[in-house]
Every structure is written in structure tokens, then in C-alpha cells.
């Protein structure tokens, strides 16, 4: 038998840091240790009852077989309607694909649009899986690194400096994971102008659009000239507390959707049949639980930020999502601080280098946890730091 080896394509990709740390926290819990995990981007709320009921009713009706690879018509219709009414996008169902999670939609986009030698502009710090998808496609990443001083919002001039003749795609994530930054409309307008002038595509990851505190969500695909060069990605995991349901979607020009569909039909086939019925219920049903969760996240943000500032951590107050990106350089690198807090305080955080090599002195802290857990975590962190 030949020596065990994986392909160069796979060996060049790192394991997801957020999932690795979350698994380590679970292992410590299984050993009986009282770990508070503030590392994973997962709402701790239950999925709303009417959404679960829709999945149960679908099961009872025998909807346990194959569906269309792009998703059931009812869900594609509901998504197109949502994007037209809420996001101002001129979308028809044929421009929508339903995927097993928003992450898989991003993977499909990368494999559909990118070739060897293409460049993708990432705004750092950036979610851990973007670069992995880019590498898998054979393309390379160009970073626009934002700063704490600017609230982790990019300057248009910074972005323009990184756009070149090989730029094929720019990835936007607003509200942003890991910083919670919400990009102002003028920044999005500048990106749209660059995309039109230099003829590249924009992937707009809008998974946190429902979790904004005081501002408004703007979809770049609604700007003039962006209809044919924007791929809007979203899903159900964050707004509806449906992480384990694995349900996402993308809206794009039909030729891009057809390319994504080839990948989907030859890999996962389609999202789970009865989960798609739950997606219809999520979009068409009562939205009060979405607002309730958003309000709870806002309260938690305020408790956590006040505690971190009291500890002396530098971090802007997030305007969206449920993360704080904090500078911990006075105590060591992010990796050192995260390791120390896990071992000595039993508090799990994610080192900043998971989101870009420029952020070695940062950690990401998720406040998708109860106020009681956040207060206890702050107490433990204070004792150690």
C-alpha cells in the first residue's frame, strides 16, 4: 500500500479554528469541567416553534425524498420575494439557489467563478472560511486590513489600492464576522463604483443582516450597475437560530446560478427536503422572535463591552452580529491569551489570527451566551488577567 497522503489542494487548507476550539471546549465539558464557550458563532436560542412545526408537518406528510437540486419552488419563490421587498434586489426565483448552509453557497461561488491566478480581495479581519474557499478554487487572496481605530471599517482608498487586473471577486461581510462592523452606505457605494470600473464581481455575505443595533442594512446588489455583478448570500442560521438545520441560499445572475447548480447536483444533491419547508415558514411566518433575539443580543453586547472596557481591553462597540474583536496585546498574543484563558479560566475564545495573519494580538469573543454566562466569564477573565 502506498504512503497515506491527501491532495495538495486539501493539505494547503487549515482546519476551521472556530470549530476546532468549540470542539475542544466540548471535550473539556465532557471531562466534567465548567467551560464557558464564547468561541462559536451560534445563537443559543431555540428555533421558533412555528418553524419546527413546519418541518414536523412536512415529515408527517412524507416529504422525505429528493427535491429539485436548486430547492423547492415554494422556497425559491419566498426567497426571491424577500430579497425584492426587504433588500431592493430585482430577483426572480430562477436567480436563486437553496444550499445546505450559507457556507456551501460561498464554496460554490468560489468554485464557479474563480480560476488559477485570479485574485480575491478580502477585507480583514475576515471570517475563517473565506480564504479556505478561495484556496480550494486555486485563486489567491489580497488583503485589505482594517484597524481598530477606524472601527474595522475599510477606507475606499485602501480597497482601490488592492484592486488590480487579476481581481475577479471581492467579498463583503456586513455586519461583519468577527468585528461586528456595519459598513456605511458610502463605503458600499465606493465598492460598487470600483466593481463597475474594474469589472469584478462582489460576493455580499449578508447572513447577519437581521442583527443590527440602531443602523440599517444595505444590500450592495441594489446599487445601480450591480445587478449583474453581485452574488448575495444569506441563510437561516443566525436570524432564526437554525445553525444545525443547514439551510442557506444565494441570489445571482442566472448563468452563475447554473454553474453553482452543477456543483450542488454532483455533490450534496440538494438541501434536506423537510428543512426547506421550515425555511418557507421562517420567511413567511411571524418575525417577532427575530426581533426578540436581536434585542437580547444588544443587551448582551452592552454587558460584555462594559466588562471588557473595565478590564482594559481595546475594542469598538459592535454595530451588528454578536461578536467583539478585542485587542489583547498588553497580555500577549491572541493565541497566548486564548490558551491561558481556556486553561486557567475555562473560558473559550478564538485567537485573532484565525481571521487574518495581521491580527495576532486580537481575540474574537462571541456573546451568543446568556448574560449570566457573560458576567461569569468576565469575572473569570478578570481573575486571570
One Martini backbone bead per residue (centre of mass of N, CA, C, O) as a GRO file, in nm:
protein
  385
    1UNK     BB    1   0.097   0.035   0.022
    2UNK     BB    2   0.073   0.352   0.001
    3UNK     BB    3   0.128   0.640   0.122
    4UNK     BB    4  -0.034   0.848   0.306
    5UNK     BB    5  -0.242   1.098   0.133
    6UNK     BB    6  -0.320   1.415   0.042
    7UNK     BB    7  -0.402   1.663  -0.128
    8UNK     BB    8  -0.278   1.971  -0.194
    9UNK     BB    9  -0.547   2.117  -0.168
   10UNK     BB   10  -0.599   2.018   0.130
   11UNK     BB   11  -0.319   2.062   0.279
   12UNK     BB   12  -0.350   2.395   0.238
   13UNK     BB   13  -0.582   2.363   0.457
   14UNK     BB   14  -0.725   2.472   0.732
   15UNK     BB   15  -0.874   2.431   1.005
   16UNK     BB   16  -1.132   2.536   1.176
   17UNK     BB   17  -1.093   2.732   1.451
   18UNK     BB   18  -1.379   2.752   1.573
   19UNK     BB   19  -1.439   2.445   1.575
   20UNK     BB   20  -1.192   2.348   1.731
   21UNK     BB   21  -1.252   2.506   1.996
   22UNK     BB   22  -1.536   2.397   2.042
   23UNK     BB   23  -1.445   2.100   2.068
   24UNK     BB   24  -1.260   2.146   2.311
   25UNK     BB   25  -1.483   2.248   2.500
   26UNK     BB   26  -1.652   1.988   2.488
   27UNK     BB   27  -1.436   1.800   2.603
   28UNK     BB   28  -1.409   1.941   2.878
   29UNK     BB   29  -1.702   1.901   2.957
   30UNK     BB   30  -1.694   1.584   2.943
   31UNK     BB   31  -1.477   1.602   3.193
   32UNK     BB   32  -1.634   1.822   3.397
   33UNK     BB   33  -1.588   2.108   3.291
   34UNK     BB   34  -1.661   2.463   3.335
   35UNK     BB   35  -1.722   2.575   3.033
   36UNK     BB   36  -1.705   2.887   2.858
   37UNK     BB   37  -1.835   2.947   2.538
   38UNK     BB   38  -1.693   3.223   2.315
   39UNK     BB   39  -1.639   3.094   1.998
   40UNK     BB   40  -1.919   3.047   1.871
   41UNK     BB   41  -2.152   3.119   1.594
   42UNK     BB   42  -2.422   3.054   1.807
   43UNK     BB   43  -2.723   3.063   1.884
   44UNK     BB   44  -2.892   2.998   2.210
   45UNK     BB   45  -3.153   2.963   2.078
   46UNK     BB   46  -3.449   2.858   1.980
   47UNK     BB   47  -3.632   2.749   1.746
   48UNK     BB   48  -3.905   2.842   1.631
   49UNK     BB   49  -4.201   2.673   1.648
   50UNK     BB   50  -4.318   2.714   1.352
   51UNK     BB   51  -4.068   2.588   1.216
   52UNK     BB   52  -4.074   2.308   1.343
   53UNK     BB   53  -4.363   2.240   1.256
   54UNK     BB   54  -4.312   2.239   0.949
   55UNK     BB   55  -4.117   1.998   0.951
   56UNK     BB   56  -4.308   1.794   1.082
   57UNK     BB   57  -4.533   1.808   0.869
   58UNK     BB   58  -4.355   1.717   0.635
   59UNK     BB   59  -4.293   1.440   0.749
   60UNK     BB   60  -4.594   1.344   0.779
   61UNK     BB   61  -4.628   1.385   0.449
   62UNK     BB   62  -4.357   1.247   0.315
   63UNK     BB   63  -4.105   1.464   0.283
   64UNK     BB   64  -3.828   1.232   0.212
   65UNK     BB   65  -3.724   1.324  -0.069
   66UNK     BB   66  -3.641   1.433  -0.345
   67UNK     BB   67  -3.539   1.735  -0.491
   68UNK     BB   68  -3.462   1.997  -0.626
   69UNK     BB   69  -3.146   2.118  -0.642
   70UNK     BB   70  -3.235   2.436  -0.604
   71UNK     BB   71  -3.510   2.384  -0.484
   72UNK     BB   72  -3.803   2.455  -0.387
   73UNK     BB   73  -4.030   2.667  -0.517
   74UNK     BB   74  -4.141   2.795  -0.254
   75UNK     BB   75  -3.861   2.894  -0.153
   76UNK     BB   76  -3.763   3.057  -0.397
   77UNK     BB   77  -4.001   3.252  -0.390
   78UNK     BB   78  -3.959   3.358  -0.098
   79UNK     BB   79  -3.674   3.470  -0.145
   80UNK     BB   80  -3.733   3.663  -0.377
   81UNK     BB   81  -3.940   3.831  -0.220
   82UNK     BB   82  -3.755   3.918   0.009
   83UNK     BB   83  -3.537   4.063  -0.172
   84UNK     BB   84  -3.727   4.270  -0.293
   85UNK     BB   85  -3.861   4.396  -0.024
   86UNK     BB   86  -3.588   4.424   0.170
   87UNK     BB   87  -3.329   4.471  -0.056
   88UNK     BB   88  -3.388   4.572  -0.361
   89UNK     BB   89  -3.397   4.318  -0.546
   90UNK     BB   90  -3.402   4.195  -0.884
   91UNK     BB   91  -3.570   3.895  -0.827
   92UNK     BB   92  -3.592   3.564  -0.938
   93UNK     BB   93  -3.612   3.228  -0.886
   94UNK     BB   94  -3.387   3.161  -1.111
   95UNK     BB   95  -3.173   3.337  -0.911
   96UNK     BB   96  -3.201   3.086  -0.709
   97UNK     BB   97  -3.023   2.907  -0.445
   98UNK     BB   98  -3.038   2.626  -0.241
   99UNK     BB   99  -2.849   2.548   0.056
  100UNK     BB  100  -2.635   2.375   0.288
  101UNK     BB  101  -2.577   2.651   0.366
  102UNK     BB  102  -2.392   2.939   0.325
  103UNK     BB  103  -2.110   2.812   0.298
  104UNK     BB  104  -2.175   2.651   0.036
  105UNK     BB  105  -2.232   2.891  -0.141
  106UNK     BB  106  -1.944   3.007  -0.129
  107UNK     BB  107  -1.804   2.762  -0.248
  108UNK     BB  108  -1.957   2.766  -0.519
  109UNK     BB  109  -1.868   3.042  -0.612
  110UNK     BB  110  -1.564   2.991  -0.620
  111UNK     BB  111  -1.584   2.743  -0.823
  112UNK     BB  112  -1.732   2.911  -1.053
  113UNK     BB  113  -1.540   3.189  -1.085
  114UNK     BB  114  -1.256   3.061  -1.026
  115UNK     BB  115  -0.909   3.077  -1.107
  116UNK     BB  116  -0.607   3.044  -1.181
  117UNK     BB  117  -0.475   3.367  -1.074
  118UNK     BB  118  -0.684   3.480  -0.926
  119UNK     BB  119  -0.829   3.752  -0.738
  120UNK     BB  120  -0.916   3.817  -0.389
  121UNK     BB  121  -1.086   4.042  -0.191
  122UNK     BB  122  -1.015   4.095   0.154
  123UNK     BB  123  -1.161   4.200   0.459
  124UNK     BB  124  -0.991   4.278   0.740
  125UNK     BB  125  -1.122   4.085   0.925
  126UNK     BB  126  -1.205   3.738   0.836
  127UNK     BB  127  -1.366   3.483   0.784
  128UNK     BB  128  -1.227   3.167   0.786
  129UNK     BB  129  -1.363   3.040   0.502
  130UNK     BB  130  -1.283   3.218   0.266
  131UNK     BB  131  -0.986   3.135   0.211
  132UNK     BB  132  -1.041   2.835   0.172
  133UNK     BB  133  -1.215   2.867  -0.083
  134UNK     BB  134  -1.004   3.011  -0.252
  135UNK     BB  135  -0.785   2.793  -0.245
  136UNK     BB  136  -0.952   2.560  -0.363
  137UNK     BB  137  -0.987   2.717  -0.648
  138UNK     BB  138  -0.676   2.860  -0.695
  139UNK     BB  139  -0.676   3.120  -0.576
  140UNK     BB  140  -0.600   3.449  -0.444
  141UNK     BB  141  -0.519   3.669  -0.174
  142UNK     BB  142  -0.626   4.005  -0.094
  143UNK     BB  143  -0.557   4.243   0.156
  144UNK     BB  144  -0.774   4.449   0.371
  145UNK     BB  145  -0.666   4.616   0.652
  146UNK     BB  146  -0.814   4.693   0.932
  147UNK     BB  147  -0.894   4.907   1.216
  148UNK     BB  148  -0.971   4.998   1.530
  149UNK     BB  149  -0.980   5.311   1.485
  150UNK     BB  150  -1.211   5.249   1.239
  151UNK     BB  151  -1.396   5.006   1.329
  152UNK     BB  152  -1.332   4.806   1.084
  153UNK     BB  153  -1.349   5.011   0.846
  154UNK     BB  154  -1.303   5.065   0.528
  155UNK     BB  155  -1.120   5.234   0.298
  156UNK     BB  156  -1.155   5.300  -0.027
  157UNK     BB  157  -0.849   5.336  -0.086
  158UNK     BB  158  -0.761   5.059   0.011
  159UNK     BB  159  -0.916   4.896  -0.198
  160UNK     BB  160  -0.806   5.026  -0.459
  161UNK     BB  161  -0.503   4.930  -0.410
  162UNK     BB  162  -0.596   4.604  -0.446
  163UNK     BB  163  -0.683   4.656  -0.732
  164UNK     BB  164  -0.661   4.458  -1.032
  165UNK     BB  165  -0.635   4.272  -1.323
  166UNK     BB  166  -0.694   3.996  -1.135
  167UNK     BB  167  -0.960   4.085  -1.031
  168UNK     BB  168  -1.269   3.895  -0.961
  169UNK     BB  169  -1.317   3.932  -0.638
  170UNK     BB  170  -1.532   4.053  -0.369
  171UNK     BB  171  -1.568   4.036  -0.012
  172UNK     BB  172  -1.859   4.087   0.179
  173UNK     BB  173  -1.927   4.163   0.549
  174UNK     BB  174  -2.249   4.293   0.638
  175UNK     BB  175  -2.220   4.222   0.902
  176UNK     BB  176  -1.925   4.138   1.083
  177UNK     BB  177  -1.706   3.856   1.078
  178UNK     BB  178  -1.562   3.952   1.391
  179UNK     BB  179  -1.651   4.279   1.458
  180UNK     BB  180  -1.953   4.412   1.393
  181UNK     BB  181  -1.940   4.569   1.146
  182UNK     BB  182  -2.101   4.841   0.963
  183UNK     BB  183  -2.125   4.943   0.647
  184UNK     BB  184  -2.147   5.215   0.493
  185UNK     BB  185  -2.291   5.340   0.212
  186UNK     BB  186  -2.034   5.483   0.095
  187UNK     BB  187  -1.861   5.227   0.087
  188UNK     BB  188  -2.043   5.059  -0.098
  189UNK     BB  189  -2.038   5.258  -0.331
  190UNK     BB  190  -1.733   5.242  -0.382
  191UNK     BB  191  -1.731   4.940  -0.450
  192UNK     BB  192  -1.926   4.956  -0.688
  193UNK     BB  193  -1.752   5.143  -0.862
  194UNK     BB  194  -1.509   4.952  -0.880
  195UNK     BB  195  -1.657   4.711  -1.010
  196UNK     BB  196  -1.740   4.866  -1.269
  197UNK     BB  197  -1.455   4.977  -1.354
  198UNK     BB  198  -1.300   4.668  -1.310
  199UNK     BB  199  -1.468   4.412  -1.353
  200UNK     BB  200  -1.603   4.283  -1.082
  201UNK     BB  201  -1.707   4.086  -0.824
  202UNK     BB  202  -1.964   4.048  -0.561
  203UNK     BB  203  -1.968   3.907  -0.239
  204UNK     BB  204  -2.260   3.916  -0.027
  205UNK     BB  205  -2.255   3.864   0.316
  206UNK     BB  206  -2.592   3.858   0.494
  207UNK     BB  207  -2.634   3.678   0.764
  208UNK     BB  208  -2.654   3.952   0.977
  209UNK     BB  209  -2.892   4.156   0.895
  210UNK     BB  210  -3.086   4.116   1.167
  211UNK     BB  211  -2.814   4.212   1.344
  212UNK     BB  212  -2.890   4.535   1.440
  213UNK     BB  213  -2.784   4.854   1.611
  214UNK     BB  214  -2.961   5.130   1.474
  215UNK     BB  215  -2.921   5.069   1.192
  216UNK     BB  216  -2.874   4.970   0.847
  217UNK     BB  217  -2.936   4.762   0.583
  218UNK     BB  218  -2.724   4.715   0.289
  219UNK     BB  219  -2.747   4.622  -0.050
  220UNK     BB  220  -2.528   4.619  -0.314
  221UNK     BB  221  -2.722   4.494  -0.540
  222UNK     BB  222  -2.907   4.773  -0.551
  223UNK     BB  223  -2.712   4.908  -0.714
  224UNK     BB  224  -2.605   5.057  -0.973
  225UNK     BB  225  -2.465   4.796  -1.175
  226UNK     BB  226  -2.499   4.523  -0.965
  227UNK     BB  227  -2.686   4.294  -1.072
  228UNK     BB  228  -2.446   4.144  -1.263
  229UNK     BB  229  -2.210   4.149  -0.998
  230UNK     BB  230  -2.391   3.998  -0.772
  231UNK     BB  231  -2.362   3.790  -0.475
  232UNK     BB  232  -2.615   3.686  -0.260
  233UNK     BB  233  -2.571   3.583   0.078
  234UNK     BB  234  -2.768   3.357   0.284
  235UNK     BB  235  -2.972   3.267   0.583
  236UNK     BB  236  -3.099   3.092   0.895
  237UNK     BB  237  -2.904   3.061   1.144
  238UNK     BB  238  -2.907   3.350   1.289
  239UNK     BB  239  -3.203   3.471   1.281
  240UNK     BB  240  -3.341   3.155   1.354
  241UNK     BB  241  -3.172   2.946   1.502
  242UNK     BB  242  -3.041   2.729   1.241
  243UNK     BB  243  -2.760   2.585   1.227
  244UNK     BB  244  -2.838   2.264   1.214
  245UNK     BB  245  -3.015   2.279   0.941
  246UNK     BB  246  -2.877   2.371   0.689
  247UNK     BB  247  -2.963   2.684   0.552
  248UNK     BB  248  -2.930   2.841   0.234
  249UNK     BB  249  -2.842   3.118  -0.002
  250UNK     BB  250  -2.852   3.243  -0.347
  251UNK     BB  251  -2.811   3.545  -0.551
  252UNK     BB  252  -2.796   3.559  -0.917
  253UNK     BB  253  -2.708   3.523  -1.201
  254UNK     BB  254  -2.804   3.259  -1.391
  255UNK     BB  255  -2.518   3.158  -1.481
  256UNK     BB  256  -2.421   3.116  -1.189
  257UNK     BB  257  -2.638   2.926  -1.087
  258UNK     BB  258  -2.575   2.700  -1.292
  259UNK     BB  259  -2.291   2.645  -1.184
  260UNK     BB  260  -2.371   2.578  -0.890
  261UNK     BB  261  -2.562   2.343  -0.966
  262UNK     BB  262  -2.349   2.147  -1.061
  263UNK     BB  263  -2.213   2.110  -0.788
  264UNK     BB  264  -2.463   2.026  -0.622
  265UNK     BB  265  -2.563   1.777  -0.796
  266UNK     BB  266  -2.259   1.630  -0.752
  267UNK     BB  267  -2.285   1.628  -0.427
  268UNK     BB  268  -2.558   1.706  -0.229
  269UNK     BB  269  -2.800   1.781  -0.442
  270UNK     BB  270  -2.962   1.893  -0.167
  271UNK     BB  271  -3.150   2.001   0.055
  272UNK     BB  272  -3.343   1.919   0.292
  273UNK     BB  273  -3.667   1.879   0.251
  274UNK     BB  274  -3.801   1.965   0.536
  275UNK     BB  275  -3.620   2.217   0.576
  276UNK     BB  276  -3.744   2.387   0.349
  277UNK     BB  277  -4.018   2.422   0.488
  278UNK     BB  278  -3.899   2.583   0.723
  279UNK     BB  279  -3.806   2.820   0.547
  280UNK     BB  280  -4.084   2.917   0.462
  281UNK     BB  281  -4.183   2.975   0.752
  282UNK     BB  282  -3.968   3.183   0.827
  283UNK     BB  283  -4.040   3.400   0.600
  284UNK     BB  284  -4.377   3.391   0.635
  285UNK     BB  285  -4.378   3.433   0.929
  286UNK     BB  286  -4.322   3.519   1.233
  287UNK     BB  287  -4.082   3.794   1.343
  288UNK     BB  288  -4.059   3.840   1.658
  289UNK     BB  289  -3.817   3.652   1.734
  290UNK     BB  290  -3.600   3.810   1.586
  291UNK     BB  291  -3.625   4.067   1.762
  292UNK     BB  292  -3.577   3.937   2.033
  293UNK     BB  293  -3.288   3.841   1.976
  294UNK     BB  294  -3.167   4.113   1.905
  295UNK     BB  295  -3.222   4.247   2.182
  296UNK     BB  296  -3.052   4.046   2.346
  297UNK     BB  297  -2.783   4.101   2.207
  298UNK     BB  298  -2.766   4.397   2.289
  299UNK     BB  299  -2.751   4.352   2.593
  300UNK     BB  300  -2.498   4.174   2.585
  301UNK     BB  301  -2.307   4.369   2.458
  302UNK     BB  302  -2.310   4.582   2.686
  303UNK     BB  303  -2.200   4.398   2.908
  304UNK     BB  304  -1.935   4.312   2.770
  305UNK     BB  305  -1.810   4.586   2.702
  306UNK     BB  306  -1.794   4.697   2.986
  307UNK     BB  307  -1.608   4.468   3.093
  308UNK     BB  308  -1.371   4.502   2.893
  309UNK     BB  309  -1.307   4.795   2.956
  310UNK     BB  310  -1.243   4.741   3.256
  311UNK     BB  311  -0.995   4.550   3.175
  312UNK     BB  312  -0.852   4.707   2.908
  313UNK     BB  313  -0.988   4.652   2.647
  314UNK     BB  314  -0.970   4.700   2.303
  315UNK     BB  315  -1.297   4.801   2.169
  316UNK     BB  316  -1.548   4.830   1.972
  317UNK     BB  317  -1.876   4.883   1.930
  318UNK     BB  318  -2.094   4.690   1.800
  319UNK     BB  319  -2.345   4.709   1.520
  320UNK     BB  320  -2.330   4.387   1.485
  321UNK     BB  321  -2.399   4.095   1.549
  322UNK     BB  322  -2.201   3.865   1.806
  323UNK     BB  323  -1.916   4.039   1.826
  324UNK     BB  324  -1.583   4.078   1.962
  325UNK     BB  325  -1.285   4.269   1.878
  326UNK     BB  326  -0.993   4.227   2.073
  327UNK     BB  327  -0.727   4.382   2.229
  328UNK     BB  328  -0.436   4.185   2.394
  329UNK     BB  329  -0.127   4.283   2.394
  330UNK     BB  330  -0.067   4.329   2.709
  331UNK     BB  331  -0.077   3.987   2.746
  332UNK     BB  332  -0.039   3.910   2.439
  333UNK     BB  333  -0.128   3.703   2.230
  334UNK     BB  334  -0.408   3.559   2.120
  335UNK     BB  335  -0.312   3.270   2.162
  336UNK     BB  336  -0.212   3.303   2.454
  337UNK     BB  337  -0.473   3.410   2.582
  338UNK     BB  338  -0.663   3.180   2.497
  339UNK     BB  339  -0.504   2.955   2.640
  340UNK     BB  340  -0.510   3.073   2.926
  341UNK     BB  341  -0.820   3.100   2.958
  342UNK     BB  342  -0.884   2.801   2.917
  343UNK     BB  343  -0.695   2.680   3.147
  344UNK     BB  344  -0.761   2.902   3.394
  345UNK     BB  345  -1.087   2.993   3.323
  346UNK     BB  346  -1.272   2.836   3.124
  347UNK     BB  347  -1.243   3.023   2.852
  348UNK     BB  348  -1.361   3.044   2.518
  349UNK     BB  349  -1.169   3.164   2.248
  350UNK     BB  350  -1.063   3.342   1.949
  351UNK     BB  351  -0.808   3.389   1.765
  352UNK     BB  352  -0.718   3.638   1.538
  353UNK     BB  353  -0.558   3.461   1.320
  354UNK     BB  354  -0.818   3.327   1.197
  355UNK     BB  355  -0.874   3.636   1.043
  356UNK     BB  356  -0.568   3.704   1.017
  357UNK     BB  357  -0.227   3.770   1.041
  358UNK     BB  358  -0.264   4.081   1.149
  359UNK     BB  359  -0.427   3.951   1.430
  360UNK     BB  360  -0.236   3.848   1.683
  361UNK     BB  361  -0.362   4.069   1.919
  362UNK     BB  362  -0.638   3.904   1.902
  363UNK     BB  363  -0.990   3.849   1.987
  364UNK     BB  364  -1.281   3.653   1.976
  365UNK     BB  365  -1.611   3.738   2.108
  366UNK     BB  366  -1.895   3.571   2.194
  367UNK     BB  367  -2.253   3.673   2.272
  368UNK     BB  368  -2.391   3.369   2.249
  369UNK     BB  369  -2.492   3.428   2.559
  370UNK     BB  370  -2.568   3.465   2.858
  371UNK     BB  371  -2.544   3.701   3.096
  372UNK     BB  372  -2.443   3.511   3.315
  373UNK     BB  373  -2.205   3.398   3.150
  374UNK     BB  374  -2.066   3.667   3.091
  375UNK     BB  375  -2.018   3.751   3.385
  376UNK     BB  376  -1.849   3.501   3.460
  377UNK     BB  377  -1.632   3.534   3.244
  378UNK     BB  378  -1.531   3.813   3.340
  379UNK     BB  379  -1.445   3.720   3.621
  380UNK     BB  380  -1.235   3.514   3.524
  381UNK     BB  381  -1.064   3.704   3.350
  382UNK     BB  382  -0.986   3.898   3.578
  383UNK     BB  383  -0.834   3.689   3.757
  384UNK     BB  384  -0.610   3.634   3.531
  385UNK     BB  385  -0.545   3.941   3.406
   0.00000   0.00000   0.00000
